[in-house]
Amino acid sequence: MDRSDCAFSVLPIYLKNGIPFDVVTFSTLLKGIFTENKLKDGVELFKKLVTEKICEPDEFMYAIVMNGLSKRGHTEKTVSLLWLMEQGNSKLDTYIYNIVVDALCKDRNLDAAINLLNEMKQKRIPPTVVTYNSIIDGLCRIGQWEKVKILLSEMVNLNIYPNVRTFNILIDGLCEEGKVEDAEDIIKHMVKKGVEPNIITYQLCVNYQENAICYLLYCHFLSI
């Protein structure tokens, strides 16, 4: 209900009834605080929990804080928390890494994002299509098409197949650079592989006023 202030008022009831606070209690509060865009309050609460050893953060709590920071452009702090987790006993998983990879890509720090991807593979933490989509999106935005091709090939070798989000990223990047014929080829390949275009695919083509691609999609939708 976006009323974290009222949620805090429940805490005295815990104390009155002898119910101990746990990581779930504070994770729920942190999630509510970040949802309400109260970044400063969220960071201060997390620091208090750690420094005063009120509770031991688990992977879920770290993910909430890192996600809250990364979505508001605090990439360095997000990376610092990943480093903190690596030094402790927390179990790092794909979801945690995906948050950091995405933050680095949005910051256009693609080299660091790719290094993190390689670190995941070395640690046998399996990347997903979400991981690759973040990096491919970042590379498309700076026109690094050769690296995009390498990553797409790497995905397939790992049995990670492009989804509609992947194809939309490619179409958007190609249309942005005026490579309409290449975008058409992507759509044809997409349909051939059984990945259905969605409304975002069509909207991208409309936004770029690429009539040829719009017609291609229109014909495809008629055939469904």
N, C-alpha and C positions, 0 to 999 in steps of 0.2 A: 504493500500500500504506500510505499515511499514515505514511511513514518519511522525512520530509524530512531528519532528522538523518543518516541513512545516505546520502542523496543528496549532502549536503555533503561527506561523506568521499570521494566520487569525484573531487572537484575537484583534489586533489593529483596524481591520475593524469594529468589534463590537463597540468599543469605539467611533470611528469616526462617526458612524451612530446612536449612542445612543441606541444600542441594549444591554440590560442587560445580563450579564453572568448568567447562571443558573446551577442547578445540572446536567442537561443532558450534557451541554457543557463540564464540567470537568470530568464527568463519561466517556465520549467518549475519552477524552485525556488520562485519567488514563488507560483505557482499551488498548489503542494503546501503551502506554509506557510499560506496563507489557508484552504485546505481543512481544515487541522488547527486552525483558529481561533486561530492564533498571530499575532494582529493586530500587536502591538508588534514582533515579530521581522520581520514582513513590511514594515512601514513603515520600520524601521531599515535593512533591506537595500536597499530602494528609494532611500532618501536617500543611502546610501553609494555606490550605483551612479551617482547623478546628481552628487553633490558631488565625488566623486573621479574622475569621468569614466571609470569603468571600462568602461561601455558606454553607447551612446545609446539611451534607451528608444524603442520604436516603438509604434504604435497598439495592438498586441496586449498589450504589457506594461502600458500605461496602463489598458487595459480590465480586466486582471486586478486591478490595485491598486484602481481605482475601484469595481469590483464587490465586492471584499473589504471596502472601507470602507463602501460604501452599505448592504450587507446587515447591517452591525453598527451602523447608525444614525449614522455619521459623515458627515452630509450636507454640512456646511461644507467638510470636507477634500475630499470628492468634487468639489464645485463648484470648489474652488481648483485641483484638477488639470485640470479642463476649461479654466479660464482659462490655466493654464500651457501646455497644449497649443496653445491659440489664439495664444499669444505666440511659440511655437516653429515648427518646420517639420513638426510632426506633422499627418497628414491626419485630419480629423474625419469620422466617418461616422455612419450612423444608429444603429449598435449603441452607440457611445460616448454619443450624446445620449440614447438610451433609458435607459441606466443612471442618468444624472443626472436625467432627468425623473421616473423612478420613485422615486428617492431623495427628491426634492422633494415628490412627492405623498404619500409615506409620512410625511413631516414636516409634512403639511398646508399646505405653502407652494404653494398652487395657482396663485396669481398668477404666481409665478416660473416654475412649470412651463409655464403657458400662454405666457408670454413666450419661453421657450426653444423651444417648439413654433413660435412665429412666427419666431424666429430661424432655425430649421432651414429653414423654407420660403423665407425671404429668401435664405439661402445655397444654395438649391437642393439641400439635403440632404433626401431624401424621407422623411417620417414613415411609419410602418407602423401596422398594427392594434395592435401592441404599444404603440407610443407613445400612441395614443388610449385604449387600454384602461387604462393607468396613470392618465391624467388623469380619465377618466370614473369610474373606481373612487374616486378622491379626491373628486370632486364629489358622487358619490352618498352618500358617507359624511357629508358636511356638508349634504346636502339641497338642493344647487344644481341643481334639475331643469331650469330654463330654459337654463342653460349646457350641461347634458348634451344637450338637444335641439339646440342650436346646433352642438355638436361632432359629433353623429351626422349631422346634415345636411351638415356640412363634409366628413366622411369620405366620404360617398356621392359628393359633388361631385368628390372627388379619386380616385374609383374604388377606395376602400379600404372593403371591406364588413365589417360586424360578423361576428365568428365566435362560436362557442359560448361562449367566455370572455367576450366582450362582453355577450351576453345573460344569462349567469349573474350578472355584476356588476349588471346592471339589475334582475333578478329579486330578488337578495339585497337591494339597496337599497330596492326597493319594498315587499317583505315586511317589512323592518325597520321601515318607517314605517306598516305596516298597510294599504298600498294594494294589496289583494289583487286587485281587479278589473283594475287596471292591469297587475299581474304576469301575470294570465291573458291579457290582450291581447298582452303581450310574447311569451308562449309560442306563442300562435296565429300571431303574425307571424313568429316564428322558424321554425316548422314550414312556414309558407307559403313562406318564402324558401329552403327546402331545407336549413336548418341543423338538424342532428339534435341534440335534447337528449341530454345524457350523464348519467352517474350522479351527477355533482355537481349538475346541474339538479334531479334528483329529490330528492337529499339535502337541498338547500336548502328545498324545499317540505315535506319531512318534518320538518326542524328547526323550521320555523315552524308546523307542524301545520296547514297549509293543505290541508284535505281536498279542496276543490274543485279545486285545481291538481293535486294528486296524482292525482285521478281523471282529470283531463284528460290528464296525461302517461301514465297507465296505459292509457287508451284508444288513445293514439297508439302506444305500444310494441306493443300487440296488433295494430295495423293494419300494422306493418312486415313 
